[in-house]
Amino acid sequence: MDNIFNSKVRVKILALLYGVKYCEFNYLLKKLETSPGNLWSHLKKLEREGYIEIKKYPLKKGVRTVVKITDKGIEKFREYLNELLKLSGGGI
Amino acid sequence: MDNIFNSKVRVKILALLYGVKYCEFNYLLKKLETSPGNLWSHLKKLEREGYIEIKKYPLKKGVRTVVKITDKGIEKFREYLNELLKLSGGGI
């Protein structure tokens, strides 16, 4: 049982990244109703487990943080969603 | 943020019940790879929050335990799955 999926926020992060492949930290923050600190801790966990990559680009003022889903992340999220659709009979 | 969905096992229980509406405890146990004790604790939590109903029917030997998803459970699971499908772009 994969611990990554024991969090609604992490599942939503993966769902969003599955759709867009990569995006900025602030975009995630806007789309998912959570705090910057909470989002960051979930992203670090996803990165440690190889589901996403986080890159920081220095700007004149501050840093631009880009988050990208990995092949593993894509595969695992697809498996998760497929399992739910299969269990639930495929239709909503 | 609904705490119910912070568990892969609970989400899978709801997915399965969403498809079949009701089933026996032993059927859930067979379909979801978990222990009886773990399954039971997740079912009790789902029952407390009004997502499912649990009924016990005495048999000559032992008890038949039937688990049924409630209207609230159906609605909440549909919302969850719709949200994931929407975030991920609708296609897998």
N, CA and C atoms of all chains as a GROMACS GRO file, in nm:
protein
  552
    1MET      N    1   0.086  -0.119   0.000
    1MET     CA    2   0.000   0.000   0.000
    1MET      C    3   0.089   0.124   0.000
    2ASP      N    4   0.069   0.208  -0.099
    2ASP     CA    5   0.158   0.322  -0.116
    2ASP      C    6   0.113   0.441  -0.031
    3ASN      N    7   0.198   0.478   0.061
    3ASN     CA    8   0.174   0.584   0.157
    3ASN      C    9   0.149   0.721   0.091
    4ILE      N   10   0.204   0.738  -0.028
    4ILE     CA   11   0.187   0.864  -0.101
    4ILE      C   12   0.039   0.900  -0.116
    5PHE      N   13  -0.044   0.799  -0.138
    5PHE     CA   14  -0.185   0.824  -0.167
    5PHE      C   15  -0.271   0.838  -0.041
    6ASN      N   16  -0.207   0.832   0.076
    6ASN     CA   17  -0.282   0.853   0.200
    6ASN      C   18  -0.293   1.001   0.235
    7SER      N   19  -0.318   1.082   0.137
    7SER     CA   20  -0.332   1.226   0.158
    7SER      C   21  -0.408   1.283   0.040
    8LYS      N   22  -0.518   1.349   0.069
    8LYS     CA   23  -0.599   1.407  -0.038
    8LYS      C   24  -0.522   1.517  -0.111
    9VAL      N   25  -0.444   1.595  -0.036
    9VAL     CA   26  -0.366   1.703  -0.099
    9VAL      C   27  -0.265   1.645  -0.197
   10ARG      N   28  -0.193   1.539  -0.156
   10ARG     CA   29  -0.092   1.481  -0.246
   10ARG      C   30  -0.158   1.424  -0.372
   11VAL      N   31  -0.272   1.358  -0.354
   11VAL     CA   32  -0.342   1.301  -0.470
   11VAL      C   33  -0.384   1.414  -0.566
   12LYS      N   34  -0.430   1.525  -0.509
   12LYS     CA   35  -0.471   1.637  -0.594
   12LYS      C   36  -0.351   1.702  -0.664
   13ILE      N   37  -0.238   1.710  -0.596
   13ILE     CA   38  -0.115   1.761  -0.659
   13ILE      C   39  -0.081   1.674  -0.780
   14LEU      N   40  -0.084   1.542  -0.760
   14LEU     CA   41  -0.051   1.450  -0.870
   14LEU      C   42  -0.152   1.462  -0.984
   15ALA      N   43  -0.281   1.474  -0.948
   15ALA     CA   44  -0.386   1.486  -1.050
   15ALA      C   45  -0.361   1.609  -1.137
   16LEU      N   46  -0.332   1.720  -1.071
   16LEU     CA   47  -0.309   1.845  -1.144
   16LEU      C   48  -0.186   1.833  -1.234
   17LEU      N   49  -0.077   1.778  -1.177
   17LEU     CA   50   0.046   1.766  -1.255
   17LEU      C   51   0.031   1.664  -1.368
   18TYR      N   52  -0.051   1.563  -1.344
   18TYR     CA   53  -0.077   1.464  -1.449
   18TYR      C   54  -0.137   1.533  -1.572
   19GLY      N   55  -0.219   1.632  -1.546
   19GLY     CA   56  -0.284   1.704  -1.655
   19GLY      C   57  -0.192   1.803  -1.725
   20VAL      N   58  -0.112   1.877  -1.647
   20VAL     CA   59  -0.034   1.986  -1.707
   20VAL      C   60   0.115   1.952  -1.724
   21LYS      N   61   0.159   1.840  -1.661
   21LYS     CA   62   0.300   1.795  -1.666
   21LYS      C   63   0.392   1.880  -1.578
   22TYR      N   64   0.388   2.010  -1.590
   22TYR     CA   65   0.467   2.093  -1.498
   22TYR      C   66   0.397   2.227  -1.477
   23CYS      N   67   0.428   2.290  -1.366
   23CYS     CA   68   0.370   2.421  -1.338
   23CYS      C   69   0.448   2.489  -1.227
   24GLU      N   70   0.414   2.613  -1.200
   24GLU     CA   71   0.481   2.686  -1.093
   24GLU      C   72   0.417   2.656  -0.958
   25PHE      N   73   0.497   2.668  -0.854
   25PHE     CA   74   0.449   2.649  -0.717
   25PHE      C   75   0.324   2.734  -0.691
   26ASN      N   76   0.328   2.859  -0.734
   26ASN     CA   77   0.215   2.948  -0.705
   26ASN      C   78   0.086   2.907  -0.776
   27TYR      N   79   0.102   2.841  -0.890
   27TYR     CA   80  -0.017   2.790  -0.960
   27TYR      C   81  -0.081   2.677  -0.880
   28LEU      N   82   0.001   2.586  -0.830
   28LEU     CA   83  -0.049   2.478  -0.744
   28LEU      C   84  -0.119   2.536  -0.621
   29LEU      N   85  -0.054   2.636  -0.563
   29LEU     CA   86  -0.108   2.697  -0.442
   29LEU      C   87  -0.246   2.756  -0.467
   30LYS      N   88  -0.262   2.816  -0.584
   30LYS     CA   89  -0.389   2.881  -0.618
   30LYS      C   90  -0.497   2.776  -0.644
   31LYS      N   91  -0.459   2.666  -0.709
   31LYS     CA   92  -0.557   2.565  -0.748
   31LYS      C   93  -0.599   2.475  -0.632
   32LEU      N   94  -0.504   2.444  -0.544
   32LEU     CA   95  -0.534   2.355  -0.431
   32LEU      C   96  -0.551   2.441  -0.307
   33GLU      N   97  -0.658   2.421  -0.236
   33GLU     CA   98  -0.683   2.508  -0.122
   33GLU      C   99  -0.601   2.464  -0.001
   34THR      N  100  -0.480   2.514   0.006
   34THR     CA  101  -0.393   2.477   0.117
   34THR      C  102  -0.294   2.591   0.143
   35SER      N  103  -0.217   2.578   0.250
   35SER     CA  104  -0.121   2.684   0.284
   35SER      C  105   0.013   2.657   0.214
   36PRO      N  106   0.095   2.761   0.195
   36PRO     CA  107   0.226   2.739   0.132
   36PRO      C  108   0.310   2.635   0.208
   37GLY      N  109   0.310   2.641   0.340
   37GLY     CA  110   0.390   2.547   0.420
   37GLY      C  111   0.342   2.404   0.402
   38ASN      N  112   0.212   2.386   0.403
   38ASN     CA  113   0.156   2.253   0.387
   38ASN      C  114   0.183   2.200   0.246
   39LEU      N  115   0.163   2.282   0.146
   39LEU     CA  116   0.190   2.241   0.007
   39LEU      C  117   0.336   2.202  -0.007
   40TRP      N  118   0.424   2.283   0.050
   40TRP     CA  119   0.568   2.257   0.038
   40TRP      C  120   0.604   2.123   0.102
   41SER      N  121   0.549   2.093   0.217
   41SER     CA  122   0.586   1.966   0.284
   41SER      C  123   0.536   1.846   0.201
   42HIS      N  124   0.420   1.859   0.138
   42HIS     CA  125   0.372   1.750   0.052
   42HIS      C  126   0.459   1.737  -0.075
   43LEU      N  127   0.502   1.850  -0.129
   43LEU     CA  128   0.587   1.846  -0.248
   43LEU      C  129   0.721   1.780  -0.217
   44LYS      N  130   0.778   1.811  -0.099
   44LYS     CA  131   0.907   1.752  -0.062
   44LYS      C  132   0.894   1.600  -0.049
   45LYS      N  133   0.782   1.556   0.005
   45LYS     CA  134   0.760   1.411   0.018
   45LYS      C  135   0.748   1.346  -0.120
   46LEU      N  136   0.672   1.410  -0.208
   46LEU     CA  137   0.656   1.357  -0.345
   46LEU      C  138   0.791   1.354  -0.417
   47GLU      N  139   0.874   1.455  -0.391
   47GLU     CA  140   1.006   1.459  -0.454
   47GLU      C  141   1.095   1.346  -0.400
   48ARG      N  142   1.094   1.328  -0.268
   48ARG     CA  143   1.177   1.223  -0.206
   48ARG      C  144   1.142   1.086  -0.262
   49GLU      N  145   1.014   1.064  -0.291
   49GLU     CA  146   0.970   0.934  -0.340
   49GLU      C  147   0.979   0.922  -0.492
   50GLY      N  148   1.029   1.028  -0.556
   50GLY     CA  149   1.051   1.021  -0.701
   50GLY      C  150   0.928   1.042  -0.787
   51TYR      N  151   0.823   1.100  -0.730
   51TYR     CA  152   0.700   1.125  -0.807
   51TYR      C  153   0.706   1.257  -0.884
   52ILE      N  154   0.783   1.351  -0.831
   52ILE     CA  155   0.795   1.482  -0.896
   52ILE      C  156   0.940   1.531  -0.888
   53GLU      N  157   0.970   1.636  -0.966
   53GLU     CA  158   1.096   1.707  -0.955
   53GLU      C  159   1.066   1.854  -0.927
   54ILE      N  160   1.150   1.914  -0.843
   54ILE     CA  161   1.132   2.055  -0.809
   54ILE      C  162   1.256   2.131  -0.854
   55LYS      N  163   1.235   2.234  -0.933
   55LYS     CA  164   1.350   2.316  -0.975
   55LYS      C  165   1.328   2.461  -0.940
   56LYS      N  166   1.437   2.523  -0.897
   56LYS     CA  167   1.430   2.664  -0.857
   56LYS      C  168   1.514   2.748  -0.952
   57TYR      N  169   1.456   2.856  -1.003
   57TYR     CA  170   1.527   2.948  -1.091
   57TYR      C  171   1.534   3.084  -1.024
   58PRO      N  172   1.657   3.134  -1.005
   58PRO     CA  173   1.669   3.265  -0.940
   58PRO      C  174   1.616   3.376  -1.031
   59LEU      N  175   1.544   3.466  -0.973
   59LEU     CA  176   1.494   3.584  -1.044
   59LEU      C  177   1.564   3.707  -0.986
   60LYS      N  178   1.543   3.820  -1.050
   60LYS     CA  179   1.598   3.943  -0.993
   60LYS      C  180   1.552   3.958  -0.849
   61LYS      N  181   1.422   3.930  -0.833
   61LYS     CA  182   1.365   3.937  -0.699
   61LYS      C  183   1.307   3.800  -0.664
   62GLY      N  184   1.369   3.728  -0.573
   62GLY     CA  185   1.314   3.600  -0.530
   62GLY      C  186   1.349   3.484  -0.622
   63VAL      N  187   1.266   3.382  -0.620
   63VAL     CA  188   1.294   3.257  -0.691
   63VAL      C  189   1.167   3.208  -0.760
   64ARG      N  190   1.183   3.153  -0.879
   64ARG     CA  191   1.071   3.089  -0.947
   64ARG      C  192   1.085   2.938  -0.924
   65THR      N  193   0.981   2.877  -0.868
   65THR     CA  194   0.986   2.735  -0.836
   65THR      C  195   0.894   2.658  -0.931
   66VAL      N  196   0.953   2.565  -1.006
   66VAL     CA  197   0.876   2.488  -1.103
   66VAL      C  198   0.871   2.342  -1.059
   67VAL      N  199   0.752   2.285  -1.065
   67VAL     CA  200   0.730   2.147  -1.023
   67VAL      C  201   0.688   2.066  -1.144
   68LYS      N  202   0.751   1.949  -1.160
   68LYS     CA  203   0.727   1.866  -1.278
   68LYS      C  204   0.699   1.722  -1.234
   69ILE      N  205   0.603   1.660  -1.293
   69ILE     CA  206   0.574   1.520  -1.260
   69ILE      C  207   0.674   1.430  -1.334
   70THR      N  208   0.719   1.323  -1.270
   70THR     CA  209   0.813   1.230  -1.334
   70THR      C  210   0.735   1.116  -1.401
   71ASP      N  211   0.807   1.033  -1.477
   71ASP     CA  212   0.743   0.916  -1.538
   71ASP      C  213   0.683   0.826  -1.431
   72LYS      N  214   0.755   0.810  -1.320
   72LYS     CA  215   0.702   0.729  -1.209
   72LYS      C  216   0.573   0.789  -1.155
   73GLY      N  217   0.572   0.921  -1.137
   73GLY     CA  218   0.453   0.989  -1.087
   73GLY      C  219   0.334   0.969  -1.180
   74ILE      N  220   0.360   0.982  -1.309
   74ILE     CA  221   0.254   0.963  -1.410
   74ILE      C  222   0.197   0.821  -1.400
   75GLU      N  223   0.288   0.725  -1.394
   75GLU     CA  224   0.248   0.583  -1.391
   75GLU      C  225   0.168   0.552  -1.264
   76LYS      N  226   0.218   0.600  -1.151
   76LYS     CA  227   0.152   0.570  -1.023
   76LYS      C  228   0.015   0.637  -1.013
   77PHE      N  229   0.005   0.759  -1.061
   77PHE     CA  230  -0.125   0.826  -1.056
   77PHE      C  231  -0.224   0.756  -1.148
   78ARG      N  232  -0.176   0.716  -1.266
   78ARG     CA  233  -0.264   0.646  -1.360
   78ARG      C  234  -0.315   0.515  -1.299
   79GLU      N  235  -0.224   0.444  -1.234
   79GLU     CA  236  -0.262   0.319  -1.166
   79GLU      C  237  -0.371   0.345  -1.060
   80TYR      N  238  -0.348   0.450  -0.981
   80TYR     CA  239  -0.441   0.483  -0.873
   80TYR      C  240  -0.579   0.514  -0.929
   81LEU      N  241  -0.582   0.601  -1.029
   81LEU     CA  242  -0.711   0.642  -1.085
   81LEU      C  243  -0.780   0.525  -1.156
   82ASN      N  244  -0.701   0.446  -1.227
   82ASN     CA  245  -0.758   0.328  -1.294
   82ASN      C  246  -0.819   0.232  -1.194
   83GLU      N  247  -0.751   0.214  -1.081
   83GLU     CA  248  -0.801   0.123  -0.978
   83GLU      C  249  -0.935   0.172  -0.924
   84LEU      N  250  -0.942   0.303  -0.896
   84LEU     CA  251  -1.069   0.358  -0.844
   84LEU      C  252  -1.181   0.344  -0.947
   85LEU      N  253  -1.149   0.371  -1.072
   85LEU     CA  254  -1.252   0.361  -1.177
   85LEU      C  255  -1.298   0.217  -1.194
   86LYS      N  256  -1.202   0.126  -1.184
   86LYS     CA  257  -1.235  -0.017  -1.199
   86LYS      C  258  -1.322  -0.063  -1.082
   87LEU      N  259  -1.280  -0.029  -0.960
   87LEU     CA  260  -1.355  -0.069  -0.842
   87LEU      C  261  -1.497  -0.012  -0.843
   88SER      N  262  -1.508   0.112  -0.890
   88SER     CA  263  -1.637   0.178  -0.883
   88SER      C  264  -1.726   0.147  -1.002
   89GLY      N  265  -1.678   0.063  -1.090
   89GLY     CA  266  -1.762   0.020  -1.201
   89GLY      C  267  -1.742   0.106  -1.325
   90GLY      N  268  -1.643   0.195  -1.319
   90GLY     CA  269  -1.603   0.267  -1.440
   90GLY      C  270  -1.683   0.392  -1.470
   91GLY      N  271  -1.796   0.408  -1.408
   91GLY     CA  272  -1.877   0.526  -1.444
   91GLY      C  273  -1.909   0.612  -1.325
   92ILE      N  274  -1.912   0.742  -1.345
   92ILE     CA  275  -1.962   0.830  -1.241
   92ILE      C  276  -2.073   0.914  -1.303
   93MET      N  277  -1.108   2.042   0.402
   93MET     CA  278  -1.044   1.919   0.349
   93MET      C  279  -1.097   1.798   0.427
   94ASP      N  280  -1.154   1.704   0.356
   94ASP     CA  281  -1.220   1.592   0.424
   94ASP      C  282  -1.120   1.482   0.457
   95ASN      N  283  -1.104   1.461   0.585
   95ASN     CA  284  -1.011   1.365   0.641
   95ASN      C  285  -1.037   1.221   0.594
   96ILE      N  286  -1.162   1.193   0.559
   96ILE     CA  287  -1.198   1.058   0.513
   96ILE      C  288  -1.111   1.014   0.395
   97PHE      N  289  -1.077   1.108   0.307
   97PHE     CA  290  -1.004   1.073   0.185
   97PHE      C  291  -0.853   1.068   0.205
   98ASN      N  292  -0.807   1.092   0.329
   98ASN     CA  293  -0.663   1.081   0.357
   98ASN      C  294  -0.622   0.937   0.387
   99SER      N  295  -0.677   0.843   0.314
   99SER     CA  296  -0.644   0.702   0.332
   99SER      C  297  -0.680   0.627   0.205
  100LYS      N  298  -0.580   0.562   0.148
  100LYS     CA  299  -0.605   0.488   0.024
  100LYS      C  300  -0.705   0.375   0.047
  101VAL      N  301  -0.697   0.310   0.162
  101VAL     CA  302  -0.790   0.199   0.190
  101VAL      C  303  -0.934   0.251   0.196
  102ARG      N  304  -0.955   0.362   0.264
  102ARG     CA  305  -1.092   0.415   0.274
  102ARG      C  306  -1.145   0.458   0.137
  103VAL      N  307  -1.060   0.519   0.056
  103VAL     CA  308  -1.104   0.559  -0.078
  103VAL      C  309  -1.142   0.435  -0.159
  104LYS      N  310  -1.063   0.328  -0.145
  104LYS     CA  311  -1.094   0.206  -0.219
  104LYS      C  312  -1.224   0.140  -0.168
  105ILE      N  313  -1.247   0.145  -0.038
  105ILE     CA  314  -1.373   0.093   0.017
  105ILE      C  315  -1.490   0.168  -0.046
  106LEU      N  316  -1.480   0.301  -0.049
  106LEU     CA  317  -1.589   0.382  -0.106
  106LEU      C  318  -1.606   0.355  -0.256
  107ALA      N  319  -1.493   0.339  -0.326
  107ALA     CA  320  -1.501   0.311  -0.471
  107ALA      C  321  -1.576   0.181  -0.496
  108LEU      N  322  -1.540   0.079  -0.419
  108LEU     CA  323  -1.604  -0.052  -0.436
  108LEU      C  324  -1.752  -0.044  -0.404
  109LEU      N  325  -1.785   0.021  -0.292
  109LEU     CA  326  -1.926   0.032  -0.252
  109LEU      C  327  -2.004   0.123  -0.348
  110TYR      N  328  -1.937   0.219  -0.406
  110TYR     CA  329  -2.003   0.305  -0.504
  110TYR      C  330  -2.052   0.221  -0.622
  111GLY      N  331  -1.971   0.121  -0.656
  111GLY     CA  332  -2.008   0.034  -0.768
  111GLY      C  333  -2.117  -0.066  -0.734
  112VAL      N  334  -2.107  -0.128  -0.616
  112VAL     CA  335  -2.200  -0.239  -0.585
  112VAL      C  336  -2.313  -0.200  -0.489
  113LYS      N  337  -2.300  -0.081  -0.427
  113LYS     CA  338  -2.397  -0.028  -0.327
  113LYS      C  339  -2.389  -0.099  -0.192
  114TYR      N  340  -2.391  -0.231  -0.190
  114TYR     CA  341  -2.369  -0.299  -0.062
  114TYR      C  342  -2.301  -0.434  -0.086
  115CYS      N  343  -2.235  -0.482   0.016
  115CYS     CA  344  -2.169  -0.612   0.005
  115CYS      C  345  -2.133  -0.663   0.144
  116GLU      N  346  -2.087  -0.786   0.149
  116GLU     CA  347  -2.047  -0.844   0.277
  116GLU      C  348  -1.905  -0.802   0.314
  117PHE      N  349  -1.881  -0.799   0.444
  117PHE     CA  350  -1.748  -0.768   0.496
  117PHE      C  351  -1.640  -0.855   0.429
  118ASN      N  352  -1.669  -0.983   0.416
  118ASN     CA  353  -1.569  -1.074   0.361
  118ASN      C  354  -1.538  -1.048   0.214
  119TYR      N  355  -1.636  -0.993   0.143
  119TYR     CA  356  -1.613  -0.957   0.003
  119TYR      C  357  -1.515  -0.839  -0.005
  120LEU      N  358  -1.537  -0.739   0.080
  120LEU     CA  359  -1.444  -0.625   0.088
  120LEU      C  360  -1.304  -0.672   0.123
  121LEU      N  361  -1.298  -0.762   0.219
  121LEU     CA  362  -1.169  -0.813   0.266
  121LEU      C  363  -1.093  -0.882   0.153
  122LYS      N  364  -1.168  -0.953   0.070
  122LYS     CA  365  -1.106  -1.027  -0.040
  122LYS      C  366  -1.059  -0.930  -0.149
  123LYS      N  367  -1.138  -0.826  -0.176
  123LYS     CA  368  -1.106  -0.736  -0.286
  123LYS      C  369  -0.996  -0.636  -0.250
  124LEU      N  370  -0.994  -0.590  -0.125
  124LEU     CA  371  -0.894  -0.492  -0.083
  124LEU      C  372  -0.786  -0.565  -0.005
  125GLU      N  373  -0.664  -0.543  -0.041
  125GLU     CA  374  -0.557  -0.619   0.024
  125GLU      C  375  -0.524  -0.558   0.160
  126THR      N  376  -0.596  -0.600   0.261
  126THR     CA  377  -0.572  -0.548   0.395
  126THR      C  378  -0.612  -0.654   0.497
  127SER      N  379  -0.585  -0.627   0.625
  127SER     CA  380  -0.618  -0.723   0.730
  127SER      C  381  -0.760  -0.698   0.780
  128PRO      N  382  -0.824  -0.799   0.842
  128PRO     CA  383  -0.959  -0.778   0.897
  128PRO      C  384  -0.962  -0.662   0.997
  129GLY      N  385  -0.863  -0.654   1.083
  129GLY     CA  386  -0.862  -0.549   1.186
  129GLY      C  387  -0.850  -0.410   1.125
  130ASN      N  388  -0.764  -0.398   1.026
  130ASN     CA  389  -0.745  -0.270   0.958
  130ASN      C  390  -0.871  -0.230   0.880
  131LEU      N  391  -0.928  -0.326   0.809
  131LEU     CA  392  -1.052  -0.299   0.735
  131LEU      C  393  -1.162  -0.254   0.830
  132TRP      N  394  -1.173  -0.325   0.942
  132TRP     CA  395  -1.278  -0.293   1.039
  132TRP      C  396  -1.263  -0.151   1.093
  133SER      N  397  -1.140  -0.110   1.123
  133SER     CA  398  -1.122   0.024   1.180
  133SER      C  399  -1.157   0.132   1.077
  134HIS      N  400  -1.127   0.107   0.951
  134HIS     CA  401  -1.164   0.204   0.847
  134HIS      C  402  -1.316   0.208   0.828
  135LEU      N  403  -1.380   0.090   0.835
  135LEU     CA  404  -1.526   0.086   0.821
  135LEU      C  405  -1.594   0.162   0.936
  136LYS      N  406  -1.545   0.145   1.056
  136LYS     CA  407  -1.605   0.215   1.172
  136LYS      C  408  -1.593   0.367   1.153
  137LYS      N  409  -1.480   0.410   1.102
  137LYS     CA  410  -1.463   0.554   1.078
  137LYS      C  411  -1.561   0.604   0.972
  138LEU      N  412  -1.574   0.528   0.864
  138LEU     CA  413  -1.668   0.565   0.757
  138LEU      C  414  -1.812   0.567   0.810
  139GLU      N  415  -1.842   0.473   0.900
  139GLU     CA  416  -1.977   0.468   0.958
  139GLU      C  417  -2.001   0.590   1.048
  140ARG      N  418  -1.902   0.622   1.132
  140ARG     CA  419  -1.915   0.738   1.222
  140ARG      C  420  -1.940   0.867   1.144
  141GLU      N  421  -1.879   0.879   1.027
  141GLU     CA  422  -1.893   1.002   0.949
  141GLU      C  423  -2.013   0.997   0.853
  142GLY      N  424  -2.089   0.887   0.861
  142GLY     CA  425  -2.212   0.880   0.782
  142GLY      C  426  -2.195   0.842   0.636
  143TYR      N  427  -2.078   0.787   0.601
  143TYR     CA  428  -2.053   0.748   0.462
  143TYR      C  429  -2.108   0.608   0.430
  144ILE      N  430  -2.117   0.524   0.533
  144ILE     CA  431  -2.166   0.387   0.513
  144ILE      C  432  -2.252   0.346   0.632
  145GLU      N  433  -2.326   0.235   0.613
  145GLU     CA  434  -2.398   0.172   0.723
  145GLU      C  435  -2.350   0.028   0.735
  146ILE      N  436  -2.340  -0.017   0.859
  146ILE     CA  437  -2.295  -0.154   0.882
  146ILE      C  438  -2.407  -0.229   0.954
  147LYS      N  439  -2.450  -0.343   0.897
  147LYS     CA  440  -2.553  -0.423   0.964
  147LYS      C  441  -2.505  -0.564   0.987
  148LYS      N  442  -2.544  -0.616   1.103
  148LYS     CA  443  -2.502  -0.752   1.138
  148LYS      C  444  -2.624  -0.842   1.147
  149TYR      N  445  -2.617  -0.956   1.082
  149TYR     CA  446  -2.726  -1.054   1.086
  149TYR      C  447  -2.676  -1.182   1.150
  150PRO      N  448  -2.738  -1.222   1.262
  150PRO     CA  449  -2.690  -1.346   1.327
  150PRO      C  450  -2.719  -1.468   1.239
  151LEU      N  451  -2.622  -1.554   1.232
  151LEU     CA  452  -2.637  -1.682   1.161
  151LEU      C  453  -2.635  -1.794   1.264
  152LYS      N  454  -2.665  -1.915   1.220
  152LYS     CA  455  -2.652  -2.029   1.312
  152LYS      C  456  -2.512  -2.030   1.373
  153LYS      N  457  -2.416  -2.007   1.283
  153LYS     CA  458  -2.277  -2.001   1.328
  153LYS      C  459  -2.220  -1.865   1.293
  154GLY      N  460  -2.197  -1.782   1.392
  154GLY     CA  461  -2.135  -1.652   1.366
  154GLY      C  462  -2.233  -1.546   1.320
  155VAL      N  463  -2.181  -1.449   1.246
  155VAL     CA  464  -2.258  -1.330   1.208
  155VAL      C  465  -2.228  -1.296   1.063
  156ARG      N  466  -2.332  -1.252   0.991
  156ARG     CA  467  -2.310  -1.201   0.856
  156ARG      C  468  -2.310  -1.048   0.866
  157THR      N  469  -2.201  -0.987   0.819
  157THR     CA  470  -2.188  -0.842   0.828
  157THR      C  471  -2.200  -0.781   0.689
  158VAL      N  472  -2.300  -0.693   0.675
  158VAL     CA  473  -2.325  -0.630   0.545
  158VAL      C  474  -2.296  -0.480   0.554
  159VAL      N  475  -2.224  -0.431   0.455
  159VAL     CA  476  -2.184  -0.290   0.452
  159VAL      C  477  -2.253  -0.224   0.333
  160LYS      N  478  -2.311  -0.107   0.357
  160LYS     CA  479  -2.388  -0.039   0.254
  160LYS      C  480  -2.344   0.107   0.247
  161ILE      N  481  -2.327   0.160   0.128
  161ILE     CA  482  -2.291   0.301   0.113
  161ILE      C  483  -2.417   0.387   0.130
  162THR      N  484  -2.403   0.502   0.195
  162THR     CA  485  -2.519   0.593   0.213
  162THR      C  486  -2.523   0.695   0.098
  163ASP      N  487  -2.631   0.773   0.093
  163ASP     CA  488  -2.640   0.879  -0.008
  163ASP      C  489  -2.524   0.978   0.008
  164LYS      N  490  -2.490   1.008   0.134
  164LYS     CA  491  -2.377   1.097   0.158
  164LYS      C  492  -2.247   1.038   0.103
  165GLY      N  493  -2.227   0.908   0.127
  165GLY     CA  494  -2.107   0.840   0.078
  165GLY      C  495  -2.098   0.844  -0.073
  166ILE      N  496  -2.212   0.820  -0.138
  166ILE     CA  497  -2.217   0.823  -0.285
  166ILE      C  498  -2.180   0.962  -0.336
  167GLU      N  499  -2.240   1.062  -0.274
  167GLU     CA  500  -2.217   1.201  -0.318
  167GLU      C  501  -2.071   1.241  -0.298
  168LYS      N  502  -2.018   1.209  -0.180
  168LYS     CA  503  -1.880   1.251  -0.148
  168LYS      C  504  -1.779   1.179  -0.238
  169PHE      N  505  -1.802   1.050  -0.264
  169PHE     CA  506  -1.709   0.979  -0.350
  169PHE      C  507  -1.715   1.033  -0.493
  170ARG      N  508  -1.837   1.064  -0.538
  170ARG     CA  509  -1.852   1.118  -0.674
  170ARG      C  510  -1.780   1.252  -0.686
  171GLU      N  511  -1.794   1.335  -0.583
  171GLU     CA  512  -1.724   1.464  -0.581
  171GLU      C  513  -1.572   1.444  -0.589
  172TYR      N  514  -1.524   1.350  -0.508
  172TYR     CA  515  -1.380   1.323  -0.503
  172TYR      C  516  -1.328   1.281  -0.640
  173LEU      N  517  -1.395   1.183  -0.701
  173LEU     CA  518  -1.351   1.130  -0.829
  173LEU      C  519  -1.364   1.235  -0.938
  174ASN      N  520  -1.473   1.310  -0.936
  174ASN     CA  521  -1.491   1.417  -1.035
  174ASN      C  522  -1.380   1.521  -1.024
  175GLU      N  523  -1.343   1.552  -0.900
  175GLU     CA  524  -1.238   1.652  -0.880
  175GLU      C  525  -1.105   1.603  -0.938
  176LEU      N  526  -1.073   1.476  -0.913
  176LEU     CA  527  -0.948   1.421  -0.967
  176LEU      C  528  -0.951   1.419  -1.120
  177LEU      N  529  -1.064   1.379  -1.176
  177LEU     CA  530  -1.074   1.372  -1.322
  177LEU      C  531  -1.064   1.512  -1.383
  178LYS      N  532  -1.124   1.609  -1.315
  178LYS     CA  533  -1.121   1.746  -1.365
  178LYS      C  534  -0.978   1.802  -1.358
  179LEU      N  535  -0.914   1.783  -1.242
  179LEU     CA  536  -0.777   1.832  -1.226
  179LEU      C  537  -0.682   1.768  -1.326
  180SER      N  538  -0.703   1.639  -1.352
  180SER     CA  539  -0.607   1.566  -1.437
  180SER      C  540  -0.641   1.583  -1.585
  181GLY      N  541  -0.743   1.658  -1.616
  181GLY     CA  542  -0.776   1.683  -1.756
  181GLY      C  543  -0.877   1.586  -1.812
  182GLY      N  544  -0.931   1.502  -1.725
  182GLY     CA  545  -1.044   1.418  -1.764
  182GLY      C  546  -1.008   1.287  -1.831
  183GLY      N  547  -0.885   1.272  -1.874
  183GLY     CA  548  -0.852   1.150  -1.947
  183GLY      C  549  -0.739   1.074  -1.882
  184ILE      N  550  -0.744   0.943  -1.885
  184ILE     CA  551  -0.629   0.864  -1.844
  184ILE      C  552  -0.597   0.769  -1.956
   0.00000   0.00000   0.00000
